[in-house]
Amino acid sequence: MQVYLSDMDFTKEDSAGYLVNHMARLFARDLQQRISPLGIVVGQFPILLELWQKDGVSQKELLGKIDVEQATLANTLNRMERDSLVKRTKNPTDARAQLIWLTEKASGIRAEAYEAAQTVNAQALAGLSAEEQRQFLDLMHRVISGMRQE
């Protein structure tokens, strides 16, 4: 496989970006089917994952972890607040900022949401050996890390 291709040699089958995007869409489709009964959508899932790990964080902290545009995060948080998944409170140390907290509703679906994600991951990676799965995840972490440093 060629690592760097000229414009004339470009094929989507050899494009890491195309393949990752295609794979992400398939993961998202399968995850959405499993989490929709929980009242959440795929776009909310990264935020929930972060808040399930550490609740009561600022929007700025979330931005640094999930790599989306500020406007996208703000719109998603507005929808999540409307759907009673998160609530916002004033930050006691910074009057300009708000802290984002999970509601009981969002906390209550954590186990089922994790199970849905684990099922999708297991099905997607079933064609790889345990060692290949570890390598695949390691390579993805390295690519993400490299892209964040740019």
N, C-alpha and C positions, 0 to 999 in steps of 0.2 A: 504494500500500500504506500502511496506517495504521501509525504507529509505536507509539502508545499506544492500546490498545483498552480499552473498558469491559468489565466482567464479562459483560454481556449480548452483547457483540460478539465474544467470544472464539471463535476457530476454530483448530484445530490447524494448518491450512494457513498461518496468519499468525503462528504462534508460533515465534520463533527457537529457544527452548528445545526445543520438540517436534521441530522439523526437525533441529537439531543432534544431538539424541539419536537420532533415527531414522537419520540419516546415519552416526553413530558405530556403531550396531548393524550396519549394512550393511558398513561398513569392517571391523569386528571379525569378522563372519562370513566375509568373503572372506579376510582375513588368516589367520584360524584354519585355514581349509582349506589354505592354503599352508605354514604353519609347523608344523602338527601332525606331519608326517614328521620334523621336526627335534627332536622331543621337548619342545617348548615350547608354552605357551598364551598367548593374547592378554594376560591379566593380568600375565604376566611380562615382556612385551615392553618396556614403558616402563622397567623397572628395567634390563633388558639394554642398552637404548639408552644409558642414562646411564653404565653401567659400561663399555660399549665405548668411550665417550668419555673417561672417567676412572675408572680402577680403584682400588680401595682406599679407598673413602669410607665415612663413617659413615652410620648409618641416618638420623640427623638431616639430614645433607646430602641424602640421597635424598628425604626427606620434602619438603624445600624445593623440589625440582625437579619432582616428579611429581604433587603436589596430590592425595594420597589420605590417608585416615585412618591414624593410626599403627598401629592394630590390623590394618588391612588389609595394610599394608606388612609388618608383623611376620609375619603368617600366610603371606603370599606368599613372603617370604624363607625361612621355615621349610620350605615345600614345595620351594623352589629348592635349598636345602641338601640336603634329602632326596633330590632328583633329581640331585645332583652338578653343579649349575649354578653355585653359589656356595659359598664357604667364608668363615668368619669368623675373624678373629684379634683378639687384644687390641690396643687402641690404645696405642702406647707413650707417648703424651703425656696420656692420660686413662684411668685404670684402670677407670672406669665404662662406657666405650664400647668398642664393637667396630668393626673395619673390615671392610668387605664386599669380597670379591675374586672375580673370575671364575675358574672352573676351566678347565682345558684344554678340556673338553667344550664349555663355553659360548663360549670364545674361538674354537673350531673351527667353530662354526656362524654366525659373524658374517656372512660374505659371503653365504651362502645366505639368511639372515634379511633382510639389507638388500635383496637382490634380490626377495624375496617382497613386502616392503613397497613397493618401487619399482614393481613390477608392479601391485599393487592401486591405488596412487595414480594411476598412468598410466591404468589402465582407468577409474577413477572420474572422472578429470578430462578424459577424452578428448573429451567434448562441449563443452569450453570452448577458446577460442583461447588461445595462449600469454599474451597480455596479460590475458585474463580469469582465467586460472589465477594469474598474479602478483597481480592485484587480489584475488581470492578468498582467497589465502593471507595477503596483507597485512591484509585485513579481519578474518580469523580471529585473527591475532596481536594486532590492536588490541582486539578484544573480550576475548580472554584476559587481556591486560594490564590492561584496565579492571576486569575481574572480580577479579583478584588484588589490586587496590588497595582493594577494598571492605572 
